[in-house]
Amino acid sequence: MANVIATLRGRADGTGAPGRARWLVGLMLALAACCAYAQQSPALSLDVEGKIANTNDAAHRVYHFNEAQLLALPTHTITTATTWTPRSTFTGPLLADILKAVGASGTEIEFRTFDDYTYTVPVSDCARYGVIVAYAMNGQRLKLSDFGPLFLIYPRDAFPDELKGALGDSKFVWQIKALVVR
C-alpha cells in the first residue's frame, strides 16, 4: 500500500510523475460522472407538434408538457407482457388524452425518441386499443436505461393475434421525447 501511495504522490526517490497521478484521478472522476449521468433520465416531458390547435410555446408551434402537466392527466394502467419485459403493469395517460389536450386533428402520430428513432401509428389505435404513454412500470418510474422516460404501451395480452410479431413489436416505442400529429 505504501508503494501505491508513493507512486500516486511521486516516487519515493523523487522521480515519479505526480501529474500522471492527477490525470488518472481526473479520469476516474470524469468516468464516475459519466456513469452517474447515464443512469439518470431526462426530466419527464413531452413535446407535441403538427396538426394541433393548442400550443404553449412562444412561436405557437408546440405544446410542451412538463412533468406536472403529464402527471395531472388521468392515469391508466395496462398489464401486459412485451417482447422486452415480462408481464408488468404500466402506468401513464391515455394517448387519446394527450391528443385531446393539444386539440389534435390528424390521422397519424409520429413518435420521436431520444435515440433518433421514429415510428408512426394511426390515431385510430387510441380507440381500438386504449394505448397509454407509460412513465412507470410496476410502480417504478421508467429511466432512459429501461425504456423511459416514456414508453408507448399496447395491451398485447388482450390482443395477442393483432399485436404479435415484428409489426406488433414495432408499435411499442420507448424513450419517447416528442410526437408529431400528421
C-alpha positions in Angstrom: 0.0 0.0 0.0 2.8 2.3 0.8 4.2 1.8 -2.7 0.8 2.7 -4.2 0.6 5.9 -2.2 4.3 6.7 -3.0 3.5 6.2 -6.7 0.5 8.5 -6.6 2.4 11.2 -4.8 5.5 10.7 -6.9 8.1 8.0 -6.4 9.7 7.8 -3.0 13.0 8.6 -4.7 11.5 11.8 -6.1 11.5 10.7 -9.8 7.7 9.9 -10.0 5.1 11.7 -12.1 2.6 13.4 -9.8 1.0 15.0 -12.9 0.2 11.5 -14.2 -1.5 10.7 -10.9 -3.6 13.8 -11.1 -4.6 12.9 -14.6 -5.6 9.4 -13.5 -7.7 10.8 -10.7 -9.3 13.3 -13.0 -10.1 10.5 -15.5 -11.6 8.4 -12.8 -13.8 11.3 -11.6 -14.9 12.0 -15.2 -15.8 8.3 -15.7 -17.8 8.3 -12.5 -19.7 11.4 -13.5 -20.5 9.9 -17.0 -21.8 6.7 -15.4 -23.9 8.7 -13.0 -25.3 10.8 -15.8 -26.1 7.7 -17.9 -28.2 6.3 -15.1 -30.3 9.5 -14.9 -33.1 10.2 -17.2 -34.1 13.4 -18.8 -36.9 15.2 -17.0 -40.4 13.8 -17.7 -41.6 15.9 -20.5 -43.2 15.6 -24.0 -43.4 18.0 -26.9 -46.3 17.7 -29.3 -46.4 19.5 -32.7 -48.0 19.2 -36.1 -51.8 19.4 -36.5 -52.7 20.7 -33.1 -54.9 23.6 -32.0 -53.4 24.3 -28.6 -49.8 25.4 -28.1 -47.9 26.9 -25.2 -44.6 28.0 -26.8 -43.7 31.5 -27.9 -43.8 30.5 -31.6 -47.2 28.8 -31.3 -46.0 25.6 -32.9 -45.5 23.2 -29.9 -47.4 22.1 -26.8 -44.7 21.3 -24.2 -45.9 19.0 -21.4 -43.8 19.3 -18.4 -43.7 16.7 -15.6 -46.5 18.3 -13.6 -48.8 18.5 -16.7 -48.2 14.9 -17.7 -48.8 13.7 -14.1 -52.0 15.7 -13.9 -53.6 13.8 -16.8 -55.9 10.9 -15.8 -53.8 7.9 -15.0 -54.4 4.5 -16.6 -52.7 1.1 -16.4 -52.2 -1.7 -18.8 -50.9 -5.1 -17.5 -49.2 -6.9 -20.3 -46.0 -8.6 -21.4 -43.9 -7.2 -24.2 -41.1 -8.8 -26.1 -38.6 -7.0 -23.8 -40.4 -7.2 -20.5 -42.2 -9.9 -18.5 -45.9 -9.4 -17.7 -45.8 -6.0 -16.0 -48.2 -3.2 -15.0 -47.5 0.0 -17.0 -48.9 3.4 -15.8 -49.5 6.6 -17.7 -52.0 8.8 -19.5 -54.0 7.6 -22.5 -52.5 8.7 -25.8 -56.1 9.9 -26.6 -56.0 12.2 -23.5 -52.7 13.8 -24.7 -54.1 14.3 -28.2 -57.3 15.8 -26.7 -55.3 18.2 -24.6 -53.5 19.6 -27.6 -56.5 19.7 -29.9 -55.0 17.2 -32.3 -56.8 16.9 -35.7 -54.5 14.5 -37.6 -54.9 10.8 -38.5 -51.3 9.7 -37.7 -48.9 10.3 -34.9 -45.1 10.1 -35.5 -43.2 9.2 -32.3 -39.7 10.6 -31.9 -37.2 9.2 -29.4 -34.0 10.2 -27.7 -32.1 7.8 -29.8 -33.4 9.4 -33.0 -35.8 6.5 -33.9 -39.2 7.4 -35.4 -42.3 5.4 -35.8 -45.8 6.3 -36.9 -49.1 4.9 -35.6 -52.6 5.6 -36.7 -54.7 7.8 -34.3 -57.4 5.0 -34.6 -55.2 2.8 -32.3 -56.2 5.1 -29.5 -59.8 4.0 -29.7 -59.1 0.4 -30.7 -56.5 -0.5 -28.1 -56.7 2.2 -25.3 -52.9 2.9 -25.8 -51.1 4.6 -23.0 -47.9 6.6 -22.8 -46.4 5.0 -19.8 -44.0 6.7 -17.4 -43.9 3.8 -14.8 -43.6 0.1 -14.8 -44.6 -1.9 -11.8 -44.8 1.3 -9.7 -41.2 2.4 -10.7 -40.5 5.4 -12.9 -39.0 4.5 -16.2 -35.5 5.7 -16.7 -33.7 6.2 -20.0 -31.8 2.9 -19.4 -35.1 1.0 -19.0 -37.4 2.2 -21.8 -38.1 5.6 -20.3 -38.9 8.3 -19.7 -42.0 7.5 -21.8 -42.9 4.1 -23.4 -45.9 3.6 -25.7 -47.8 0.6 -24.4 -50.4 -1.5 -26.1 -52.4 -4.2 -24.3 -50.6 -7.1 -26.1 -52.1 -9.8 -23.9 -55.6 -8.6 -24.7 -55.0 -8.7 -28.4 -52.4 -11.4 -28.9 -53.2 -12.1 -32.6 -53.2 -8.5 -33.6 -50.1 -7.3 -31.6 -47.6 -10.1 -32.2 -44.6 -10.5 -34.4 -42.5 -7.7 -35.9 -45.4 -5.5 -36.8 -46.8 -5.7 -33.3 -43.4 -5.2 -31.7 -42.8 -2.0 -33.7 -45.7 -0.3 -32.1 -44.0 -0.4 -28.7 -41.9 2.7 -28.9 -39.7 3.7 -25.9 -37.5 6.6 -24.9 -40.2 9.0 -26.4 -39.4 12.7 -26.4 -41.9 14.1 -28.9 -45.0 13.5 -31.0 -45.8 14.9 -34.4 -49.5 14.8 -35.3 -50.0 14.4 -39.1 
